[in-house]
Amino acid sequence: MSAAPALAPAKVNLFLHVGPLDADGYHPLASLVAFADVGDRVSVARADRLSLTLTGPFADGLAGEGDNLVLRAVRALAAQAGVAEPGLAFTLDKRLPLAAGLGGGSSDAGAALKLARDALGLSFDDDALAEVAALVGADGPMCLHARPAWAEGRGDILTFEPALPPLPAVLINPGAPSPTGAVYRAYDAGPPATADRPASPSSWSLGAVIDWLARQRNDLQAPAVALEPAIGVALSEAEALSGVRLVRMSGSGATVFALFDNSAAAAAAAHQLSDQRPDWWVKATILA
């Protein structure tokens, strides 16, 4: 018996303030994270052994990856539950670009953990699953919860933000990977910023939030653009879209998000850009 596929939503860092490397080799950060209504799909069925099948438009990029985060997360869950490696066959329909700053792998792992919990009848709530997700990635807990949240520390200190309004947006990826490690090394070569958490906006209305976000920053954007000029092209073309209110890179790139006043404007802009750049990944979405 197989369960209905679960959405592994794209994660978007609405801002990302990054501090200098600490003594333990990590960068402290402050961010406000939202999740899109687009993403990968993960499904599971009972089987003789644990396995993962890759499908979807970006599956080929994972073919030589080895132990995918989905399998690592499920094995970690089995170990925490004190059970043998489960006989579960997962299918990952990979619809998000790779190395895109969208938390795809961690979101896939989060969806797989929930499916595995239900398939095995484990009494783990989401907080317990988040502890397992943390074993396979710093952003694992936020991607498992998939709720708007302030993220601090190494991204593992979460404060959920229910007041964030739905944000009409377009996600844009120019097809150029932006490896996180390389971007952080480039960031370390420049002047350090600070992992400051700004005060909340005075109002959580859509317009006020967009104006407030415009005063924030993504400290990884400049080093990512220096390493991959295609990100700069995507930023420029997003800024030229009709009705756009704010453009910024998400995470360590290469995906850019553009915010709009309403979903109709976002959909029209996505259609316009898709016509101009048919080789890019462009999706209208709601961030919430």
N, C-alpha and C positions, 0 to 999 in steps of 0.2 A: 504494500500500500504506500502511495506517495502523498506528501503534503502539498498544498498549493505553494507555488513559488513565492518567496519573500523578497521584497524590495530591499536592496542594499544601497541606500541613498547617497548621492554625492554630498560631501561635506564642503562647506565654503567658509573660509576665514574672512569675515567681513572687515576686520582689521587684524594686524599681526605685529605686535611690538616685541622686539627680540633684544635681550640683554647679551652681554659678552659671555664667552665661554667660562664656566665655573670650574672649580678645582676638581670636580668629578667628571669633567668632560662633557657637560650638558649646557645647553643654552636656556636660561629662564625666559619665559614668554608670558605675554598677556594677549588674549584674543577674545573676540565674540564670534561664536560659531553658529551657523545655521545650516539646515539640511534641505536639499532640493527634493522635488517630487519626481526627479529622474535619477536613474542609477542602474546598477547591475541587478540581475535576478539570480537568486540561489534557490535550488530545490533539492529535496532529499527523498530517497526511497530505501526501504529495507533491502539488505543484500547480504552476501556471505562474508564480505570484508569491507573495510573502509577504503573508499576510492573517490576520485574527483575527475569528472569529465568537463572539458572546456568547450564552450560554444560561443557564438556571438562575433561581432565585427572586430573585436580587439583580442580574441582568444589566441591568435598566433603569437602575439608578443609575450605570452605567458608559457608557451609550449616548452621552453627549455629552462624554466625557472626552478624546477626541482620541487621541493616541499613547499607548496603554496600555503599562505596564511590560513586558509580554510582548514586544511588538514592539521596544521600545527595547533590551531585553536581547539579543534575537536579532540585531538589527542590530549591536550592540556585539560580539557573538561573531564575526559574519562579518568585521567590521573587524579584530579581533585575529587571526583565522585567515588574513586576506589573501585572502578569497574574495568573490565578488559576492553581493549580497543574495539569499538563498536562496529557492527556490520551495517554500515550506512553508505549508500552511494549518492554522492553529491553531484549536482550539475551546476556549474557556474556559467551563466550567460553574460559574458563580459561586454557591456555596452559603454562603459566609461573608458576614455583614453588612459594610457599608462603613463606613469610619472607625471601626473597632471595636476598635482596639488589639490586633489579632491578626496583624499583619504580612501580611495577605492579598495585597496587590500584590507584595510582595517574594517571598513564597512562590510565587505564580504564576510570577514571572519565573524563580525557581530551577528549578521543574519544567520550564518551557519550555526553559531552557538545556540541561538533561540530555537532553530529547527531541531538541532540535536537534543536539546533539553526536552522538547515536546515528544520527539520520537522515542526517547528512552524513558520517558516518565520520571525525570529527575525533579526533585523538589528544590531547585535553585531559582530564587527570584532574580530580577534583573540586576540588582546590586551585587549578588553573588556571581552572576555571569560576568559583570563588569570587572570583577577581580581576576577572573580567568582571562578576559580580553586584555588586561594590562600585561599579562605574561608574554604576549606576542607583539606588543607595540604600545608606545606612550599614548597614542591617540585611540587606542582600542576602547577604553571605557566611554569616551564621548561618542564614538561611532556606534557602539552597541546601544546606548540610550537614544541616539539620533534625535535629540531635542535641543532647541536653542539654549546655549549655555555660555557663560564666561569660563574661559580656561586659563589657568595660571600655573605657576611652577614650571614643570616640564610638560605642561598640557594635561596633567593628571589631576589637578585640583579644579573641580567643576562646581559651578553655581548655576543652576538652571534659571533661565530668564523667560518666564511665561508672558511677559509684557511685549516681547518683540512682535511687531505686526508682520503679517505676510508681506514679503517683498517681491514684487514682480521683477523678473530678471531675465537676462540672456547669458548663458554660459558659452564661452568661446575658447576653443583650443586649436591652435594653428598646425597641429600635427608634429610638433617638435618636443621631444621629451625634455624634462627639466629635473635631473636627478637631485634629490634632496641633499645628499652629502656634498656634492660639488658646489651647490648654491651656498650652503653654510660655510664651506671653506672660503668662498669668494667674499662672503659677508665678513668673516674673521679677518680678512686682509685689509678691510677698510676701517673707518672710524666706528667705534661701537655706539650703539643706541642704548636705550633703556627699556626694560620690560615693565613699563608703567601701565597700570590699569586706569583709564580715564574715568571721571565721574560719569554716571549714567546721564543720558539726555534728559533735558528738562521736561520733555513730553515724549511719549511713545507713539505719537501719531506718525504716519508714514513719512510725511514731508519733514518733520522734525528729526526723525531718525536718519534720513538720508543726509540732511544738512550736518548732523552731528558726525556721521561716518566720514563725511568729506574732510573733517578736521583731524581725523586719525590717519594712520599710515600702514603700509606693509613694508617692514624693514628689509625683507628679502627681495623686494621687487627690483630695485636697482642692480644688485649683484646678479639676479637671474637674467635680467635683460642684457647685461654685459656679456654673460656667457652664451645666451641664445637670443640673437637679434629678432627672431621671429616673434618673440613675446612682445617686443616693442612695437612691431607692426600691428599685432592684434590689439594692443592698447590704443594705438592711433586710430585704427579703423573703428573700434568700438566707440571712441570719443566722437567720431563723426556721425554716428547713427542719429536719426531723427528722434527727438524726445528723450534722449538719454540724460540722466541726472547725475550719475556717478559711475566711474570706471576704475577698477582696481584688479590687480592680480590676486589670486587665492593661494594661500599657503606658500610653498616654494615654487609654484608654477608648474606647467606653463599655461594653465587655464586662467582666463580673464573673465570677470563678471561685470555686467553692466546693469544698473538699476533704473527702473522706470516708474512713472506715476501710476500705471495701471497695466493689466495683463494684455489689453488690446495693443497698446504701444509696444510692449515687449515682443508680442507675436509678430507685429508688422516689422519691427527691427530685425528679428531673427530671420524672417523671410527675405528681407532686403540683403542682409549679409550673406545668407546662404547662396543667393543668386550671384553675388559678387565673388564669393570664395567657396565654390562647390567642393573644394578639397579639404576645407576646414570642418571640424566638428562644432556645430552651432545648435543650441537647444534653448528654446523659451521655457521658463520654469517659474515656480513660486518657491522662494526661500522662506522656510518657516520651521 
